[in-house]
């Protein structure tokens, strides 16, 4: 089987963000494809959108364990960072008003 490019894989997976159905065949087929796609999504700062697209198409639980762990950890850290910033900057300004 020919290895697909990271750009091709990522664009196929991100189609799920735009309500286009994703299928298992759209996902990376091996560790090399997963690694290159996740690296590209991180470089382009779109890993949260990738997780969202997979979640919206009920594909999160079909992912390899290490990929799911990576996406969930990334999501949790992003969420914690948002909550911290919101608490630090938004709430004090809101209370002063």
Secondary structure, DSSP 4 states (H G I P E B T S, - for coil): -PPPPHHHHHHHHHGGGGT----GGGS--SHHHHHHHHHHHHHTT-HHHHHHHHHHTT-GGGS-HHHHHHHHHHHHHHHHHHHHHIIIIIIHHHHH-
